[in-house]
Amino acid sequence: MGKIITVANHKGGVGKTTTVFTLGLFLSKKYKVLLVDLDPTASLTTQLEFENSTDTEGVSEFIKNKENANLDQYIVSTKYENIDILKADEHLYMVESKLSASNKIKGCILKTKFSLIKDKYDFIIIDTSPAFGALLVNALISSNLVVIPVQNEFSVFHGLNLFLSTIEKAESLLEKDFDYKLLLTMYEKSIDENEEQRKIIQSSFSDLIFKTLIDYDPLIKKAGNHGESILGLTDKSKAAKQYEQLSLEIEKHKKKEYLTIN
């Protein structure tokens, strides 16, 4: 039974797409992985070199398929072994708008659809938009785990509390507890403010934070921008090694008992 992970934060530039892509690569060494691009900017889709692909429809048609028939037709293989993708497309903004207008959130379209395909994958990892809209709420409801990347700087602390407060309100409204953990990203120990901020975040959210933190590393960003695998960079890149450690934490989390997605 596949486990669904949503990577989310209301703030852009904190490493959401990098985390989805890189975590997917490391997990694919042992597991079958589906990456889902729910961000209309399509950064993940572009990284995987599908920006000019027209051979299949994307995640918008996957969502709009009312009969839930032949959902596999929207999923495409990537150049990486054990990794498939549901691509973002130009119609995703419209899907977001229609979902919001129709108030189809409690029923959760994505939860139903993922329940029909998740047994084909060990992990489904969802990249999301910073906007807290219907697509993100659908993704949260569908998830077994929410990973919240947090850039290690003072300016992000207030925004993080607001995002967590919004999640708590959604939990109350939807009568569902979201299992979420924070992931510190872009950490630079040599900067005193970074180290001070790390201590504040870890002391404030000790039970809700991954043991692994991710260092700032231009190699990771460059590899992601070019859709290149970082699996061979663990000897050269500290961040690559850290993402490998994060994948092991996720593996352990996978073994926990989850609520069945009906």
C-alpha positions as CSV (number, residue, x, y, z in Angstrom):
1,M,0.0,0.0,0.0
2,G,1.5,3.3,-1.1
3,K,2.2,6.2,1.2
4,I,1.3,9.7,0.1
5,I,3.6,12.6,1.0
6,T,2.7,16.2,0.4
7,V,5.5,18.8,0.4
8,A,4.0,22.2,1.2
9,N,4.7,25.7,2.5
10,H,2.9,29.0,1.8
11,K,6.4,30.5,1.1
12,G,8.1,30.1,-2.2
13,G,11.8,29.5,-2.6
14,V,12.2,27.2,0.5
15,G,13.1,24.0,-1.5
16,K,9.7,22.3,-2.0
17,T,10.4,21.2,-5.6
18,T,14.0,20.3,-4.8
19,T,12.8,18.2,-1.9
20,V,10.2,16.4,-4.0
21,F,12.6,15.7,-6.8
22,T,15.6,14.7,-4.7
23,L,13.6,12.6,-2.1
24,G,12.0,10.8,-5.0
25,L,15.3,10.0,-6.5
26,F,16.7,8.4,-3.3
27,L,13.5,6.5,-2.5
28,S,13.4,5.2,-6.1
29,K,16.6,3.2,-5.3
30,K,14.4,0.8,-3.4
31,Y,10.8,1.7,-4.2
32,K,8.4,2.6,-7.0
33,V,7.7,6.3,-6.8
34,L,5.0,8.6,-8.4
35,L,5.7,12.3,-8.4
36,V,2.7,14.6,-8.7
37,D,3.1,18.3,-9.8
38,L,0.2,20.3,-8.4
39,D,2.0,23.6,-8.8
40,P,0.7,25.6,-11.9
41,T,4.3,27.0,-12.3
42,A,5.2,23.4,-13.3
43,S,8.8,23.6,-11.9
44,L,8.9,19.8,-11.2
45,T,7.5,19.0,-14.6
46,T,10.1,21.3,-16.2
47,Q,13.0,19.8,-14.2
48,L,12.0,16.4,-15.5
49,E,12.1,17.8,-19.1
50,F,8.4,17.5,-19.9
51,E,7.8,21.1,-20.7
52,N,7.5,20.4,-24.5
53,S,5.7,17.0,-24.1
54,T,2.3,16.8,-25.7
55,D,1.9,13.0,-25.9
56,T,-0.2,12.7,-22.8
57,E,-2.6,14.9,-20.8
58,G,-1.6,16.0,-17.4
59,V,-2.8,16.2,-13.8
60,S,-5.7,18.5,-14.8
61,E,-7.4,15.8,-16.8
62,F,-6.5,13.3,-14.1
63,I,-8.5,15.5,-11.7
64,K,-11.4,16.2,-14.1
65,N,-11.9,12.5,-15.0
66,K,-15.3,12.1,-13.3
67,E,-15.6,8.4,-14.1
68,N,-12.2,7.6,-12.6
69,A,-11.7,5.4,-15.6
70,N,-8.2,4.5,-16.9
71,L,-6.4,6.9,-14.6
72,D,-3.1,5.4,-15.6
73,Q,-3.3,7.1,-19.0
74,Y,-2.3,10.4,-17.4
75,I,0.8,9.0,-15.8
76,V,4.1,9.0,-17.7
77,S,7.4,7.4,-17.1
78,T,10.5,9.5,-16.6
79,K,14.1,8.9,-17.6
80,Y,14.7,7.7,-14.0
81,E,14.1,4.1,-13.1
82,N,11.1,3.5,-10.8
83,I,9.9,7.2,-11.1
84,D,6.7,8.2,-12.9
85,I,5.1,11.6,-12.9
86,L,1.7,13.2,-13.1
87,K,2.6,16.4,-15.0
88,A,1.4,19.9,-14.3
89,D,-0.2,21.6,-17.3
90,E,-1.6,24.9,-18.5
91,H,-5.1,24.2,-17.3
92,L,-4.2,23.7,-13.6
93,Y,-5.1,27.3,-12.7
94,M,-8.5,26.7,-14.1
95,V,-8.9,23.5,-12.1
96,E,-8.0,25.3,-8.9
97,S,-10.6,27.9,-9.6
98,K,-13.3,25.5,-10.4
99,L,-12.6,23.4,-7.3
100,S,-12.8,26.4,-5.1
101,A,-16.0,27.6,-6.7
102,S,-17.7,24.3,-6.4
103,N,-16.5,23.8,-2.8
104,K,-15.5,20.2,-3.6
105,I,-13.0,20.0,-0.8
106,K,-14.6,17.9,1.9
107,G,-15.3,15.2,-0.6
108,C,-11.7,15.4,-1.8
109,I,-11.4,14.5,-5.4
110,L,-7.7,13.7,-5.1
111,K,-8.2,11.4,-2.1
112,T,-10.6,9.2,-4.1
113,K,-8.4,9.2,-7.2
114,F,-5.2,8.4,-5.4
115,S,-7.0,5.5,-3.6
116,L,-7.4,3.9,-7.0
117,I,-3.7,4.0,-8.0
118,K,-1.7,4.1,-4.8
119,D,-1.3,0.3,-4.5
120,K,0.9,0.6,-7.7
121,Y,3.4,2.7,-5.9
122,D,5.3,2.6,-2.7
123,F,5.4,6.4,-2.5
124,I,3.4,9.2,-4.0
125,I,5.1,12.6,-3.5
126,I,3.2,15.8,-4.2
127,D,4.7,19.1,-5.1
128,T,2.3,22.0,-4.3
129,S,1.8,25.7,-4.9
130,P,2.5,28.2,-2.1
131,A,-1.1,29.3,-2.4
132,F,-3.4,27.8,0.3
133,G,-6.2,26.8,-2.1
134,A,-8.4,23.9,-3.0
135,L,-5.6,21.9,-4.6
136,L,-3.4,22.1,-1.5
137,V,-6.2,21.2,0.8
138,N,-7.1,18.2,-1.4
139,A,-3.4,17.2,-1.3
140,L,-3.3,17.5,2.5
141,I,-6.4,15.4,3.0
142,S,-4.9,12.7,0.8
143,S,-1.6,12.5,2.6
144,N,-0.2,10.2,5.2
145,L,2.6,12.7,5.8
146,V,3.1,16.5,5.1
147,V,6.7,17.7,4.8
148,I,7.1,21.4,5.4
149,P,10.4,22.8,4.1
150,V,11.5,25.7,6.2
151,Q,14.3,28.0,5.1
152,N,16.6,28.7,8.0
153,E,16.3,32.4,8.5
154,F,14.6,34.8,10.9
155,S,12.1,36.3,8.5
156,V,10.4,32.9,7.9
157,F,9.5,32.2,11.6
158,H,6.4,34.4,11.7
159,G,5.2,33.0,8.3
160,L,5.7,29.5,9.5
161,N,3.5,30.1,12.6
162,L,0.8,31.5,10.2
163,F,1.0,28.4,8.0
164,L,0.8,26.0,10.9
165,S,-2.2,28.0,12.2
166,T,-3.9,27.6,8.8
167,I,-3.3,23.9,8.9
168,E,-4.8,23.7,12.4
169,K,-7.9,25.6,11.2
170,A,-8.2,23.2,8.2
171,E,-7.9,20.2,10.7
172,S,-10.7,21.6,12.7
173,L,-12.9,22.3,9.7
174,L,-12.3,18.9,8.0
175,E,-12.2,16.9,11.3
176,K,-8.9,15.4,10.3
177,D,-5.4,15.5,11.9
178,F,-2.6,16.0,9.5
179,D,0.7,14.2,10.3
180,Y,3.3,16.9,9.5
181,K,7.0,17.5,10.1
182,L,9.3,20.4,9.4
183,L,12.4,20.1,7.3
184,L,15.1,22.7,7.7
185,T,16.6,23.7,4.4
186,M,19.3,25.9,3.0
187,Y,21.2,25.8,6.3
188,E,24.6,27.5,6.5
189,K,26.3,26.8,9.8
190,S,29.0,29.5,9.2
191,I,26.4,32.2,9.4
192,D,25.7,33.0,13.1
193,E,22.1,34.0,12.4
194,N,21.4,30.6,10.7
195,E,22.7,28.7,13.7
196,E,20.7,30.8,16.2
197,Q,17.6,30.4,14.1
198,R,18.1,26.6,13.9
199,K,18.2,26.4,17.7
200,I,15.0,28.5,18.0
201,I,13.1,26.4,15.5
202,Q,14.3,23.1,16.9
203,S,13.5,24.1,20.5
204,S,10.1,25.4,19.5
205,F,9.1,22.4,17.3
206,S,11.2,19.6,18.7
207,D,8.5,16.9,18.2
208,L,7.6,18.1,14.8
209,I,11.0,18.4,13.1
210,F,13.1,15.9,11.1
211,K,16.4,15.0,12.6
212,T,18.0,15.6,9.2
213,L,18.5,19.2,8.1
214,I,19.6,20.2,4.6
215,D,22.6,22.4,4.0
216,Y,22.7,25.1,1.3
217,D,24.5,23.6,-1.6
218,P,24.6,25.1,-5.2
219,L,25.3,21.6,-6.6
220,I,21.8,20.4,-5.5
221,K,20.1,23.5,-7.1
222,K,22.1,23.1,-10.3
223,A,21.3,19.4,-10.6
224,G,17.6,20.1,-10.0
225,N,17.4,22.9,-12.5
226,H,18.8,20.6,-15.2
227,G,16.8,17.6,-14.1
228,E,20.0,15.7,-13.3
229,S,20.3,12.9,-10.8
230,I,22.2,13.6,-7.6
231,L,22.5,10.0,-6.6
232,G,26.1,10.0,-7.5
233,L,26.9,13.2,-5.6
234,T,26.8,11.9,-2.0
235,D,30.6,12.0,-1.8
236,K,30.8,15.5,-3.2
237,S,27.7,17.1,-1.8
238,K,26.8,17.3,1.9
239,A,23.2,18.2,1.0
240,A,22.9,15.1,-1.3
241,K,24.0,12.9,1.6
242,Q,21.5,14.7,3.9
243,Y,18.7,14.0,1.4
244,E,19.7,10.4,1.5
245,Q,19.5,10.4,5.3
246,L,16.0,12.1,5.0
247,S,14.9,9.3,2.7
248,L,15.9,6.8,5.5
249,E,13.8,8.8,8.0
250,I,10.9,8.7,5.5
251,E,11.4,4.9,5.2
252,K,11.0,4.6,9.0
253,H,8.0,6.7,9.0
254,K,6.5,4.5,6.2
255,K,6.5,1.6,8.7
256,K,4.1,3.4,11.0
257,E,0.5,2.5,11.1
258,Y,-1.6,4.8,8.9
259,L,-5.3,5.4,8.5
260,T,-6.5,3.6,5.5
261,I,-7.5,5.9,2.6
262,N,-10.9,4.8,1.6
